Each structure stands twice: as structure tokens, then as C-alpha cells.
Amino acid sequence: MAGEPQADCLFCKIASGEVPATIVRETATTVAFRDINPQAPTHVLVIPRAHYRDAATLASAAPELAADVLREAGEVAADEKADATGYRVVFNTGSGAGQTVFHAHAHVLGGRGLEWPPG
């Protein structure tokens, strides 16, 4: 069921503290941690504690929680000083877009020039 922790989900395990991660921010509804394969000097993932498969599902089922994730992405950027030079918030939705963990998450990327279009 959407929102319920999934026993086989890596990000649910990080949110519960079962799997270690380098946590940079936590709220009652979100967890932010450093990406293990950073693509920029600042590369932090922001996840909802509740399990939703992807950003579209999260936005549809729990728009207030989606707003929490976006708010925390901005806080991460400010904490990392990426807000001064610019940063990107990316939600990969579906395997064709590069989503490899099927728990909604935002990538906060900054600290270097970010060309457009990406990829």
C-alpha cells in the first residue's frame, strides 16, 4: 500500500535507520542524505519517510508530503551553500529516466556549472 514502509526498499531502510547513510537533514516527514555516487560537489537525496514509488505517485497521493520534499531540497541547497550559485532538483520517474530505487526521491545537485539540457 502506498505510504507504508516496504521491507525490500533500500530508502525505507535508510529512513528507518536500518541501513546507514550520511544523513544531512531530517524532519518528521523527510530524510536527506548524500548520494553514494555523487554527480556534483553537492549531491544529496531528499526522500519522504513514507513509501511512494515515484514522484508522480507521491504528488498525486500526498501533495503536502511532496511539498515537504521540495521545501527540504531548498533547505539542503542553502545548508550546502549551493543556493548562492544555483542548484538543480531532479526527480527521475521510471527506469527509462534513470530511476533505480523505486521510492520517490529528489536529487539536489549543485556546486558546479550545470548545463542544460542535462544528460
Secondary structure, DSSP 8 states (H G I E B T S, - for coil): -TBS--TT-HHHHHHHTSS---EEEE-SSEEEEE-SS-SSSEEEEEEESSB-SSHHHHHHH-HHHHHHHHHHHHHHHHHTTGGGT-EEEE---SGGGT--S-S--EEEEESS---SS--
